[in-house]
């Protein structure tokens, strides 16, 4: 099959990388636009938190629906639909002229934000377990690079082309272009095709979704620790994405150039951490099924430590603050690719989108309220306290949840391999 060609699967990775890159640019640049958008609608931190929580709540509600659809229908075509929705809702968000309209249309952009489980599971059917961490690390480079691109668009391009509405029109249009590219360029793969037990088989049995298999996700002990760390682990990311630029400007006195030249290197280091984390996870996984979890636990613990030190750095010590933020950026993303790969290390192919969507649903169910909570603490005390409190507590909790997973992963991963071997024998 053409879709099984080795070069073609890398073409798929490139297409998905640009989908994620441009989508993350569109999604994350709103954090950099906090000040101009707040001035446009004359809103406070609490209302700003409501705007960002709205999209997160919509995404949370729709995760199970996207997961169900991906396990039943062609994932590539559904991803094309998600890209079309991204472009359309971003255009609507740029058009409205009232705070209420902006709140509603911004919430609608969350529809496509919950579409990633299908992308990750389709990639899992192109690449086997020993490569997935690296591939997910490459794809997840798109998030921080998209953050950086969004920052450049917001700080440098927006003033030149008519303001924040103009860049929303730009990124929305790119979403429509990517929708066409995925629809005509990306082909479906049989579920489970890249599992090592089926590697040399000319024909694949079709594995179909069943509610029985879906319910068995909740019997996998490792998944419970993944769910718990996900619930806590997304809090810091949402706090940093939506409030950190406001914190730098309002409480540390950075201007636009100061923000750009401080955060651009930090974000590039953060980007490298995704691939490094995935590569380290693959390396450790080949030696022990605990490997990915160990890498993840180290990442969240050291990330929390260095962020704590950075936020408590005196305002005038900008060089020290910059160095500590760079160290934070090295460790923050180490767990990301490994968590996704771990989900696929313990779940059967026909319910992986549902498993991934369930994980995202659980993590976003709490994290959707992180911007509101941050805004309330910031209005009551200050942004420094809000960021520090939420991020450090959440990451310390994640560390202990990963310790729990270390004791369950061997049994759960071995059970999946036995299931795949039994299926291969029966084909």
Secondary structure by P-SEA (a helix, b strand, c coil): cccccaaaaaaaaaaaaaaaaaaaaaacccccaaaaaaaaacccaaaaaaaaaaaaaaaaaaaaaaaaaaacccaaaaaaaaaaaaaaaaaaaaccccaaaaaaaaaaaccccccaaaaaaaaaaacccccaaaaaaaaaaaaaaaaaaaaaaacccccccccaaaaaaaaaaaaaaaaaaaaccccccccccccccccccccccbbbbbaaaaaaccccaaaaaaaaaaaaaaaaaaaaaccaaaaacccccccaaaaaaacaaaaaaaaaaaaaaaaaaaaaaaaccaaaaaaaaaaaaaaaaaaaaaaaccccaaaaaaaaaaaaaaccccaaaaaaaaaaaccccccaaaaaaaaaaaaaccccaaaaaaaaaaaaccaaaaaaaaaaaaaaaaaaaaaaaaacaaaaaaaaaaaaaaaaaac
